[in-house]
Amino acid sequence: DFQNKTRVASGVGTNAAPGFYLEIGVIHPCFVDPWRSHRPPGPGGGWRLLPHDRQVSAQVHTAAMRLRLAGAVLLSAVIEARSSAAVHVADSTLGGVPTRVFEPSGGSRPKRGVIYFHGGGWALGSGRMRSYDLLCRKMAEDLDAVVMSVDYRLAPEAVFPDQYHDALAASRAFLSAQVLQRYGVDPQRLCVSGDSAGGNLAAAVAQEVQNKHIRDLGSLCPPALIYPVLQALDFHTPSYQQNQAVPILYRPVMARFWLQYLGADSSLEPLLLANNHSSLDQPGISAEARSRLDWTGLLPAERRKHFRPLVRETGSAGVVGRVPGLTDVRAAPLLAERGVLGRTPKAYVMTCEFDVLRDDGLMYGRRLQDAGVPVTSDHYEDGFHGCMVFQKVGEPAAAEELRH
């Protein structure tokens, strides 16, 4: 029962099951409701997120001083691998990349398999963070799935395509017949998943796996994308305009993340924010590529609202030539050709209303559907970017909620 359908949810958690999932049984709702108050009536209502934003700012102070990215992502404490009666947890290396593997102790074999990439703008975070450790632990326990959480290299020390190569190398290793057999994973019950920048890597890896046939056996590996970032050519989509000043992820912060990831000079930030880098006189951007992120045709009317596209006739010459990653589908999976997308076996996309990246996910889902791919999507009307990491893991009520 994996049909093209979109569910609109009004709660991030309790009453909005399934949260995020693949209906083939790979993904399960594994995060709790971090925000029970009424959603803000619009971008100006973002004050309701300020407590979370202050929490973020405090926890990324060191990174903020170094990267100027305060308020972008939750940097919880990194914790040791600790096994429980239900889940065996071990740090390992697969494909030369550090990973944390979660194996359920009970259940039967073969098991499901999940490859997970954490978020953090390709610059922050870790699969060993408390929040991601909990998320992957619950997936392993509740789904009877072996979950591999990947610790890819981070910017600014590593830049594109390093993160992509790490994600692909770890995935290649996990998807090999030898490793699947070692962990007792069913090659027919696999998915690749991630949130935010991790969703970007998951989409890029899924495209590569499907089109290069790097699987040793079994079916293809469907993506489950959680508020993914998928393009850097248009910073004036309706969601970028509506949510540009809404915590947790501000529009300028996302531009900085992109520039760091692509190894570009930070002085280009104003050009990106003004869409000067994607003006019509840029020879490196074809009309076909522009059509793949034309939100006037890809977004439904209720998301386009009153917003207008910003397409400049002339801009800053040579930006795409200096930053070729802007149009590289490995960095911007939304730009993939229809034929590439059409090889996706099925997909899941989760988006949140109060998120600058909302339209990236919505457009990707639409393009997959147009290519004939069965897509299930969840849109959270009161959701915000990063909501998954604000889990009150120490409270009994939250722990109980995670079980449902």
N, C-alpha and C positions, 0 to 999 in steps of 0.2 A: 504494500500500500504506500508506494512512494510516488505520489502524483504531484503535478505542478500546483502548488497551493501556497497561499500566504495567510498566516494567522496574525492578527493584530491583538496584542495583549496590553492590558492596562496596569499590570502589576509586575514588578521585576522579582519574581520568586514565587511566593506562596500560592497565589491563585492563577499563576500564568504558566503552569506546567504545559509543555515539557521543558521550558527553559531552552537549552540547546541540545540537539540530539540528531542522530541519524536513525531513521525508522527501521533500518536493518538491524538495529539493536546495538550499535557501537557506542553512541553518545547518550548520556543520561543527564538530567538536570542536576547540576552539582554546585550551584551557588545559591546563596540565600538573599532575601530581600533586604538590601541595605538602606532602603529609603521608603518609609511607610507614609510619609506626609504627602499631601496633595501635590501633584506635579506643578512646576512653575507654569504660568499661563503663556509664557513666551521666553525669548532670550533674556529679557529683563528679570525674569523670575529665577534666574540662576543663583540668586542669593541663598536658595535652599541648599545648594551644594557647598557653600562656603565652609561649613565644618569639615567636610571631607577634604576640601581644597587645603585648609590649614593643616590637616593631618598629613597630606601629601607633602606640602612645603616643608614641614618639620622633618619628615623622614628622608627627604632627598636634599637636605641642606648642603651636605658635602658635594654631592653631584651637581647641585645647582651652582655652587661657587665655581665649579670647574667647567660645566657645560652650559650654564645659563638656561636650565630647563626646569626651574622650580614649578611645582604644581602639575607636572606632566604625568607621573606614574607613581604608583605606590611601591616604595622600596622597603619591603618587610625584611626582617632579619633572616639571614641565611641560616638554615638549621641542618644538623647532621642527619644522615640517613638512619632512620629508626624504624625497625620492623615492629609489627604488632601480631597478635594472634591471627588476625584476618588477612594482613598484607605483608609480604616480605619486601623490604625496600633496600636497594643496594646501589651505590654509585659505581659506574662502570665507564668503559670507553667503547664506543662503536663507530667504526669508520674513522678512527683517530679523533673523535669528538667526545668530550665529556657528556655523560648522560646519567640520569637517575631512572632506574627501572623499578616499577611497582608490579609485583606478582601476587595475585590473590592466592591465599593458602588453600582454600576449599574449592568446591565446585568440581566440574568435570573437565576433561580435555577432549578435543582442542578448545582453546579459549579465543575470545576476541582479542584484537590488537589495536592499540591507538598510538600514533606518533604525535606528540604534542610539542608545540613551540610557544614559549612564553612571549608576552608583550613587553613593551618598554622602548619603543621607538628605535629599535636596533642598537640602543646605546645603554639601556638600563635593564635591571632585573636579572633573574636567574631562575632556572627550573628548581633550584634548591631553596627558593624563598618559601617562607611559611605558607603563604596563600596558595602558591602553585603546588607545593607539597601536599597540602590538604586537598586541593582540587583533584590532583592525579590519584591520590590515595583513595578518595571516594569513588572515582571512576573505576579504579581497579576492583574495589570491594563490591560495589553495587552492580557492576556490569559483568563481573567475573572476567575481566579483561586485563591483559598485560599492557601496561602503559609505559612508553618510553618518553621521558621528558628530556629535551635536548638543550644543552648549554652551549649554544653557538657563541662565537666571538662577538665582541661588542665594539661599537664606535666610541671614541675616535681612533683608538689603536687599530681597529679593523674597519675597513670600509668595503662597500660593494665591489666585487661580488663575494667577499669573504664569508659573510653571514649566510648567503645563499649556498655557497659551496659546502659549508659546515652542515647546513640543514639537509642538503642533498646527500652528502657522504654518510651521515648518520642514518638517513632513511634507506639508502642503498643497503647498508649493512643489516639493518633490522629486517628488511624485506627479503633478504637472501634465504634460500631454502635451509641452510645450516642453522641460522639464528632462529628462524621461525620454528624449526624442529626442536631446538634447544629449549625454547620457552613454551613449547606446546601450543603455538598460536595457529588458529585456523586461517589459511591463506585466503579464504573466501569471506572473512569477516574482519576486514581491516579498514582503517580510515586514517587520514592525516588531518590534524586540526591545530588551531592556534587562535589567539586573540590579538587584535590590533596589529602590531608589526609581526607577531607570530602568525596571524591570519594571512598576512602578505606572504610569508615564507611558505605556509601551508598551500596556498593557491599556486605559487610558483613551482613548488615541488610536485604537486599533483599534476600540473601541466607537463612537467618534464617526465614524470613516471609514465603518464598515459601516452605520450608521444614518442618516447625513446624506447619503450618496452623494456625497462630495466628490471622488471619483476622476473624472478626465476620461475615462478609458478603461480597458478591461481588467477583470480580476477583482478581488475584494476583497483586502484586505491582512491575512493571518493573523498573529497574535501568537506570538512565541517568548519566554517569560517565564522568567527565571533568578532563583530564590529571591525572588519578588516580594513587596512589602508591599502589601496590598490592603484593609485595614480597620483602623479605630481604635476600634471599639466594645467589643472584648473583648480585654483583656490577660491573660486567664486561660484561653486555649486550652491544650490539653495541651502544645503545643510551647513556649508562653510559660512554663508552669509547670515543665516539665522542664529548659529551657535558660536560665532567667532569670539565672543567674550564670555561664553558659558564655561564654568569649570566642568570637568577637570582638564580637558585638553583644549587649549586655546589655539586659534588659527596660526598666530606667529610661531608658537611652539612646534606645531606640526611642520611648518616650513623649515625650522631649524633642524628638526629630526631628519627631514629629507636631505638637507644639505650635508649634514654630518654623514649620513649613510652613504651618500653618493660621492663623498670625498671632495666636495665643492667648497668654495670660499664662502664664509658666512656673510660677506658683504652682498651676496646675491639675494639675501632675504627680501629686501623691498621689491626687487624685480618679480620674485615669485608671488608675493602677496598682491601685486598689481597685475598679474597675468602677462607681464611684459615678455616673459620667457617663452610664451606659447602664442605669440602674435602671428598673424597670417603671413608675415614675411619671413618666418623662420623656415629655411629650406629643409631642415631635418624632420619636419612634421608633415606628413602627407595628409591629403584630404580624407583618405580611408582611415588613418589613425585618429583623426579628429572625430570621425563619425562614431568611433567606438566608445567615446565618452561624451557624446552629445546628449546632455541631460534633458534638453527640451523634447527629445523623442523617447528617451529611455525611462524617464521618471513619470509616475502617475500624476494627475493634476493636483491631487491633495498634497503632494510633496513639493511640486513646483511652486504652488501658491502664487504670490505676486512677484516673485523674484525674476530678475532678468539676467541673461548671460552677459559676461564681460569678455568680448572677443576683440582684441585690438588689431587694427590694420597694420600698424608698425610698432616695433618694440626694440628691445636691446639685441643688436645683431650678434649672432654667434653663440648664444647661451647654450643651445642644445649641442652644438659642436664641442663646447668646452665641458659640458656635463652630459655625456652620451647616455648615462644611466637613466635620464629622464624619459627616454623612449625605448629603453630595453625592457622587453616583456618579463625578464627574470626579476626586475625590480618593480615593474608596473604591470601586473598580470591582467589588469582590465584592458590593456592594449592588445591582447592576444587575438589572433585571427579567429574567425568563426569556426574554421575547420579544426583548429586546436581545441577550442572550447567544446566542440561537438563530440570529442572523444571522451569527455568526462562521463563516467557511468551514471552518476547521480550526485547531488550536492545538497548541502544545508548552509543557509546564510542567516545569521542573526544580526539585527540592527537596532539601534536605539534612537529615539527622537531627538534627544538633546546631546548630540554628538556631531562634531564637524565631519566625521567619516561616514555618517549615515548613508549618504548618496553613493559613496564608493561601493558599499555592499549592495544597495538596491540596484544600481546599474549592472553590477556583475551578475546578480541573480537574473535580471531581465535578459542579459545577453546570453547566459547559459540556456534559459528557456527558449529564446529565439533560435538557438542552435540545436534544439530538440532534446535538451537534457532535463530529466525530471528534477525539479528543485522544490525543496521545502524551505520556507522562510518564516521566521518569527520577527515581528517588529514590536518593540516595547515602547508604548506611547509615553511612559514616564521614566524610561531608561536613560542613562547617561554613560559616557565613555568611561570604561574602567570599572563598571559596577561589579564585575565579578571579583575583583580583588578586595573589596570592602566587606569581607566576611567576618562576622563577629564569632570567631571560632571558639572563643572561650566561654560563650554563653550557652547554657543548656538548651534554651529555646532554638538557637541557631543550629546546634548539633542535631536536635530533633528534626528541624526543618530539612536538613540535608538528607535525612533518611527517606524523604518522600519525594 
